[in-house]
Amino acid sequence: MITTNPFAEISAIITPSQMAIYVIAMFVLVVVGVILDMRHKKSKEYFDRHTEAMQKLAKNPISGGEKNSLLVKTITSEVLTSSEFSNQKRRLSHLMTMYGFILFVLSTAILIFAYPTEKSGGIWAVLWHLGALSLAIGGYWFWFAIRVDVSAEGKKWHQISFRSDVFILSLLAMSTFALLWSFTGSLVMFGLFILASTVLFGTVFWSKFAHMFFKPFAAYQKKVSYAEGARERLPDIPDLSSAEVHEKFPDIPTYMGKNPPYMGPGIRREPPSHY
């Protein structure tokens, strides 16, 4: 079943050229949405000003090669492995959703443009189904158990805010109806799949879709800022072994020395479940 190309089944009703036009239209919607979002939030102006301000505060400017190295670290760390998440459940959910989305979108484009009428989609059909399944599992896990307002603020899972939730809900709807359409062949499921996809890619300006493109750049800027000594305008961390620091802060040797006393679990005493 998962080796079957679902788009070949629907090609008798919707021509491959029509499917290709739809995919191109969704791509255009994403590009336009991101551009509008950048203009509305003045993202480029913000990053440009921030970069200029950090350069003025830089104590040890680094070379272009070092910046390229930091760029690679940003891609391999923040982008590919989502290392910024300290909560491992949140990290795993995010990775499942992200890679599921990438696999699903990529395999959709390849099946439509390269194999629109071939019922056996081979590895791309398998990746299409696995991508949709990974997207659904990661997304539902996030929606019901990991969202901050659900897990920490006591908000009910069915309380919805358009701007906050349209992105994740349309993702979930797209993957769910895609799988249901593939396994049942129902035209109703196919119609709901197209509707969810259109909402996802057509609401980029209002949703959190665009932030996926800005987060890596912000992480890269932060790495450069710390490497050059600007530290995002944060104060320097003093030498904790310095006598001058000990005189100014006499409790440092006791609580931040080599063997500080155990002071209990603190805020980690229990998982957040309320204010």
C-alpha positions as CSV (number, residue, x, y, z in Angstrom):
1,M,0.0,0.0,0.0
2,I,2.7,2.5,0.9
3,T,4.5,1.9,-2.4
4,T,1.5,3.1,-4.3
5,N,1.6,6.5,-5.9
6,P,-1.7,8.2,-4.7
7,F,-1.4,10.9,-7.3
8,A,-1.6,8.3,-10.1
9,E,-4.9,7.2,-8.8
10,I,-6.4,10.7,-9.0
11,S,-4.8,11.5,-12.4
12,A,-7.9,10.2,-14.2
13,I,-9.8,13.1,-12.6
14,I,-7.2,15.8,-12.2
15,T,-4.5,16.0,-15.0
16,P,-0.8,15.9,-14.1
17,S,-0.5,19.5,-15.5
18,Q,-3.2,20.7,-13.2
19,M,-1.5,19.1,-10.2
20,A,1.8,20.6,-11.2
21,I,0.2,24.1,-11.5
22,Y,-1.2,23.6,-8.0
23,V,2.2,22.8,-6.6
24,I,3.7,25.8,-8.3
25,A,0.9,28.0,-7.0
26,M,1.5,26.8,-3.4
27,F,5.3,27.6,-3.8
28,V,4.4,31.1,-5.0
29,L,2.1,31.6,-2.0
30,V,4.9,30.7,0.4
31,V,7.4,33.1,-1.3
32,V,4.8,35.9,-1.4
33,G,3.8,35.2,2.2
34,V,7.4,35.3,3.5
35,I,8.1,38.5,1.6
36,L,5.0,40.1,3.0
37,D,5.9,38.9,6.5
38,M,9.4,40.4,6.1
39,R,8.1,43.7,5.0
40,H,5.4,43.8,7.7
41,K,7.8,42.9,10.5
42,K,10.8,44.7,8.9
43,S,12.8,41.6,9.5
44,K,15.7,42.5,7.2
45,E,16.0,46.0,8.7
46,Y,16.1,44.4,12.2
47,F,18.8,41.9,11.3
48,D,20.8,44.6,9.5
49,R,20.6,47.0,12.5
50,H,21.5,44.2,14.9
51,T,24.5,43.1,12.9
52,E,25.8,46.7,12.7
53,A,25.3,47.2,16.4
54,M,27.1,43.9,17.3
55,Q,30.0,44.8,14.9
56,K,30.5,48.1,16.8
57,L,30.6,46.2,20.1
58,A,32.9,43.5,18.8
59,K,36.1,43.1,20.8
60,N,37.7,40.4,18.7
61,P,36.4,40.6,15.1
62,I,36.6,37.2,13.4
63,S,37.6,36.3,9.8
64,G,35.3,35.2,7.0
65,G,36.6,31.6,7.4
66,E,35.6,31.6,11.1
67,K,32.2,33.0,10.2
68,N,31.7,30.2,7.6
69,S,32.6,27.7,10.3
70,L,30.0,29.2,12.6
71,L,27.5,29.0,9.8
72,V,28.2,25.3,9.3
73,K,27.8,24.8,13.1
74,T,24.5,26.6,13.0
75,I,23.2,24.4,10.2
76,T,24.4,21.2,11.8
77,S,23.3,22.1,15.3
78,E,20.3,24.4,15.4
79,V,18.8,23.5,12.0
80,L,19.5,19.8,11.4
81,T,19.4,18.5,15.0
82,S,17.5,21.3,16.8
83,S,20.0,21.4,19.7
84,E,18.5,24.6,21.1
85,F,15.7,22.5,22.7
86,S,16.7,21.4,26.2
87,N,13.5,19.5,26.5
88,Q,14.2,16.2,24.7
89,K,10.6,15.4,24.1
90,R,10.0,18.7,22.5
91,R,13.2,18.3,20.4
92,L,12.1,14.8,19.2
93,S,8.6,16.1,18.4
94,H,10.1,19.0,16.4
95,L,12.5,16.8,14.5
96,M,9.8,14.3,13.6
97,T,7.6,17.2,12.4
98,M,10.3,19.0,10.5
99,Y,11.8,16.0,8.7
100,G,8.3,14.6,8.1
101,F,7.3,17.8,6.4
102,I,10.5,18.0,4.3
103,L,10.1,14.4,3.1
104,F,6.4,14.8,2.5
105,V,6.7,18.1,0.4
106,L,9.8,16.8,-1.5
107,S,8.3,13.5,-2.4
108,T,5.0,15.1,-3.3
109,A,6.8,17.4,-5.9
110,I,8.8,14.4,-7.3
111,L,5.7,12.1,-7.6
112,I,3.7,14.9,-9.3
113,F,6.4,16.2,-11.7
114,A,8.3,12.9,-12.4
115,Y,5.8,10.0,-11.9
116,P,2.3,11.5,-12.2
117,T,0.7,8.5,-13.8
118,E,2.8,5.6,-12.5
119,K,0.9,3.6,-9.9
120,S,4.1,2.3,-8.4
121,G,5.9,5.2,-6.9
122,G,8.8,3.2,-5.6
123,I,10.9,4.7,-2.9
124,W,9.3,8.2,-3.4
125,A,5.8,6.8,-2.6
126,V,7.3,5.1,0.6
127,L,8.9,8.4,1.6
128,W,5.6,10.3,0.9
129,H,3.7,8.0,3.3
130,L,6.5,7.9,5.9
131,G,6.8,11.7,5.8
132,A,3.1,12.2,6.3
133,L,3.2,9.7,9.2
134,S,6.2,11.3,10.9
135,L,4.6,14.7,10.5
136,A,1.3,13.5,12.0
137,I,3.0,11.7,15.0
138,G,5.3,14.7,15.8
139,G,2.5,17.2,15.3
140,Y,-0.2,15.4,17.4
141,W,2.4,14.7,20.1
142,F,3.2,18.4,20.2
143,W,-0.5,19.5,20.1
144,F,-1.8,17.3,22.9
145,A,1.1,17.0,25.3
146,I,4.0,19.5,24.7
147,R,2.5,22.9,23.9
148,V,3.5,25.3,26.6
149,D,-0.1,26.7,27.1
150,V,-1.4,23.1,27.4
151,S,1.3,21.6,29.6
152,A,2.2,24.6,31.8
153,E,-0.7,27.0,31.7
154,G,-3.6,24.6,32.0
155,K,-5.1,25.6,28.6
156,K,-7.5,23.1,27.0
157,W,-6.2,21.4,23.8
158,H,-9.3,22.4,22.0
159,Q,-8.9,26.2,22.7
160,I,-7.7,27.6,19.4
161,S,-6.1,30.9,18.4
162,F,-5.9,31.5,14.7
163,R,-2.5,33.2,14.5
164,S,-0.9,30.8,17.0
165,D,-2.4,27.6,15.8
166,V,-3.3,27.8,12.1
167,F,0.2,26.6,11.2
168,I,0.3,23.4,13.3
169,L,-3.4,22.6,12.8
170,S,-3.2,22.9,9.0
171,L,0.0,20.7,9.1
172,L,-1.9,18.1,11.1
173,A,-4.9,18.3,8.8
174,M,-2.8,18.0,5.7
175,S,-0.9,14.9,6.9
176,T,-3.9,13.3,8.3
177,F,-6.2,13.7,5.3
178,A,-3.3,12.8,3.0
179,L,-2.9,9.4,4.7
180,L,-6.7,8.8,4.8
181,W,-7.0,9.7,1.1
182,S,-4.1,7.3,0.2
183,F,-5.5,4.4,2.2
184,T,-9.2,4.9,1.3
185,G,-9.1,6.5,-2.1
186,S,-12.0,8.8,-1.0
187,L,-12.5,11.9,-3.0
188,V,-13.8,13.6,0.1
189,M,-10.5,12.9,1.9
190,F,-8.6,14.2,-1.2
191,G,-10.6,17.4,-1.1
192,L,-9.9,17.9,2.6
193,F,-6.2,17.3,1.9
194,I,-6.1,20.0,-0.8
195,L,-8.1,22.3,1.5
196,A,-5.7,21.8,4.4
197,S,-2.7,22.3,2.1
198,T,-4.1,25.5,0.7
199,V,-4.7,26.9,4.1
200,L,-1.2,25.9,5.2
201,F,0.6,27.6,2.3
202,G,-1.9,30.4,1.9
203,T,-1.7,31.7,5.4
204,V,2.1,32.1,5.7
205,F,1.7,35.9,6.3
206,W,-0.6,35.3,9.3
207,S,0.9,32.1,10.7
208,K,4.3,31.0,12.2
209,F,5.4,29.5,8.9
210,A,7.8,32.3,8.1
211,H,9.7,32.0,11.4
212,M,11.3,28.8,10.1
213,F,13.4,30.9,7.8
214,F,14.4,33.5,10.4
215,K,15.3,31.3,13.3
216,P,18.5,29.9,11.7
217,F,19.8,33.3,10.8
218,A,19.1,34.7,14.3
219,A,21.0,31.7,15.7
220,Y,23.9,32.4,13.4
221,Q,24.0,36.1,14.4
222,K,24.1,35.1,18.0
223,K,27.0,32.8,17.5
224,V,29.0,35.5,15.6
225,S,28.1,38.0,18.4
226,Y,29.5,35.7,21.1
227,A,32.6,34.8,19.1
228,E,33.4,38.5,18.6
229,G,32.9,39.4,22.2
230,A,29.8,41.5,21.7
231,R,27.8,38.8,23.6
232,E,24.4,40.2,22.5
233,R,25.0,43.2,24.8
234,L,25.1,40.9,27.8
235,P,27.9,41.5,30.4
236,D,31.1,39.4,30.4
237,I,31.3,36.4,32.7
238,P,34.0,37.2,35.2
239,D,36.8,34.9,36.2
240,L,35.3,33.0,39.2
241,S,38.7,32.2,40.6
242,S,39.7,35.9,40.7
243,A,40.4,37.3,44.2
244,E,38.8,40.6,43.2
245,V,35.6,38.8,42.2
246,H,35.7,36.8,45.5
247,E,36.0,40.0,47.5
248,K,33.1,41.6,45.6
249,F,31.0,38.4,45.8
250,P,32.1,36.5,48.8
251,D,29.6,33.7,48.3
252,I,31.0,32.6,44.9
253,P,33.7,30.2,46.3
254,T,31.0,28.5,48.4
255,Y,28.2,28.1,45.8
256,M,30.1,28.2,42.5
257,G,33.4,26.5,43.5
258,K,34.6,23.0,42.5
259,N,32.3,21.3,45.1
260,P,29.2,23.4,45.6
261,P,26.7,22.2,48.2
262,Y,23.6,20.4,46.9
263,M,20.7,22.7,47.2
264,G,17.9,20.5,46.0
265,P,16.2,20.2,42.6
266,G,14.8,23.7,42.7
267,I,12.4,24.5,39.8
268,R,13.0,20.9,38.5
269,R,11.3,19.5,41.6
270,E,8.2,18.9,39.5
271,P,7.3,19.3,35.8
272,P,5.3,22.5,35.0
273,S,1.6,21.9,35.2
274,H,0.3,25.2,36.4
275,Y,1.3,28.8,37.3
